[in-house]
Amino acid sequence: MILRESDWRAQRLRFHTDIRSTKIAQLETRKQMSVLIYDEAAKLQLRLSGTAWVEASAEADTAWQMSTPFARRCYMADVAPGTVVDTPTSGLPSWIEGRKPDEAQLIHARDNFAVLLFFI
Ligand SMILES: Cc1cc2nc3c(=O)[nH]c(=O)nc-3n(C[C@H](O)[C@H](O)[C@H](O)COP(=O)(O)O)c2cc1C
């Protein structure tokens, strides 16, 4: 996952994810989570333990609005991330491949988007 924000004072990391992904279902039954980070330039590996919070409403709305259309397009995928497929695919419907979606086309994609907060 891409680290979207780190708040040192709150000891909190923010990630964006697809609510259909396996990790979300796992975190619903068990809030404990670990994060492994590798900083290639610093040659530094961090292993962090903490608890997770999945935010699908208010804070997710803000993060959604602040994301670019191309970033939000990832959430237009027909199937959940991690789904086993027969041939390599982005998972996106073919009509949006290589195109920038407009706001109307992105409306349903919002349902798949969630903010994953991690408290160290
Ligand atoms: C370059 C790149 C960036 C990615 N960024 C994210 C991300 O920010 N959030 C996320 O949930 N998955 C991201 N993924 C997909 C994850 O690697 C993973 O396949 C997906 O989350 C499903 O994992 P799960 O089955 O453990 O939930 C990214 C994949 C790639 C290749």
The ligand as a Tripos MOL2 file, in Angstrom:
@<TRIPOS>MOLECULE
LIG
   31    33     1     0     0
SMALL
NO_CHARGES

@<TRIPOS>ATOM
      1 C1          2.0660    0.3180   -7.0760 C.3       1 LIG1
      2 C2          0.9590   -0.2740   -6.2270 C.ar      1 LIG1
      3 C3          0.3250    0.5160   -5.2930 C.ar      1 LIG1
      4 C4         -0.7010   -0.0080   -4.5020 C.ar      1 LIG1
      5 N1         -1.3030    0.7910   -3.5750 N.ar      1 LIG1
      6 C5         -2.2680    0.2830   -2.7960 C.ar      1 LIG1
      7 C6         -2.8980    1.1040   -1.7960 C.ar      1 LIG1
      8 O1         -2.5600    2.2850   -1.6190 O.2       1 LIG1
      9 N2         -3.8700    0.5340   -1.0510 N.ar      1 LIG1
     10 C7         -4.2580   -0.7790   -1.2200 C.ar      1 LIG1
     11 O2         -5.1510   -1.2320   -0.4840 O.2       1 LIG1
     12 N3         -3.6800   -1.5680   -2.1300 N.ar      1 LIG1
     13 C8         -2.7060   -1.0680   -2.9270 C.ar      1 LIG1
     14 N4         -2.1170   -1.8710   -3.8750 N.ar      1 LIG1
     15 C9         -2.6090   -3.2620   -4.0200 C.3       1 LIG1
     16 C10        -2.0650   -4.1670   -2.9220 C.3       1 LIG1
     17 O3         -0.7250   -4.4740   -3.2210 O.3       1 LIG1
     18 C11        -2.8820   -5.4680   -2.8000 C.3       1 LIG1
     19 O4         -2.7830   -6.2200   -3.9460 O.3       1 LIG1
     20 C12        -4.3410   -5.2230   -2.5420 C.3       1 LIG1
     21 O5         -4.5140   -4.2450   -1.5560 O.3       1 LIG1
     22 C13        -5.0820   -6.5110   -2.1030 C.3       1 LIG1
     23 O6         -4.4880   -7.0300   -0.9520 O.3       1 LIG1
     24 P1         -5.3200   -7.8380    0.1510 P.3       1 LIG1
     25 O7         -5.9240   -9.0120   -0.5570 O.co2     1 LIG1
     26 O8         -4.2960   -8.2160    1.1890 O.co2     1 LIG1
     27 O9         -6.3340   -6.9020    0.6980 O.co2     1 LIG1
     28 C14        -1.0910   -1.3600   -4.6610 C.ar      1 LIG1
     29 C15        -0.4310   -2.1450   -5.6040 C.ar      1 LIG1
     30 C16         0.5710   -1.6240   -6.3870 C.ar      1 LIG1
     31 C17         1.2540   -2.5210   -7.3940 C.3       1 LIG1
@<TRIPOS>BOND
     1     1     2 1
     2     2     3 ar
     3     2    30 ar
     4     3     4 ar
     5     4     5 ar
     6     4    28 ar
     7     5     6 ar
     8     6     7 ar
     9     6    13 1
    10     7     8 2
    11     7     9 ar
    12     9    10 ar
    13    10    11 2
    14    10    12 ar
    15    12    13 ar
    16    13    14 ar
    17    14    15 1
    18    14    28 ar
    19    15    16 1
    20    16    17 1
    21    16    18 1
    22    18    19 1
    23    18    20 1
    24    20    21 1
    25    20    22 1
    26    22    23 1
    27    23    24 1
    28    24    25 2
    29    24    26 1
    30    24    27 1
    31    28    29 ar
    32    29    30 ar
    33    30    31 1
@<TRIPOS>SUBSTRUCTURE
     1 LIG1         1 GROUP 0 **** ****
